[in-house]
Amino acid sequence: MKQTLAYLLLFVAGVTLAIT
């Protein structure tokens, strides 16, 4: 579960970078 949360955080960070 913790690994999934880490991947989700990475995904959100990537999307944020893409939007900026």
N, C-alpha and C positions, 0 to 999 in steps of 0.2 A: 504493500500500500504506500509506503514512504517513497519507494522508487517511482511509482506512478505520479505522486504529488510533485516530485522533483522534475519529471518530464513535463508535467502540466505547467510548472513555473517556467521552464525553459521555453515552452511553446508560447506562453503569454509574453515573455520577454522578446522573443523573435517577432511576434506580431506587432508589439509596441515599436520595435526598431523599424519594422517595415512601414508602419504608419507615419512615423516621424520623418 
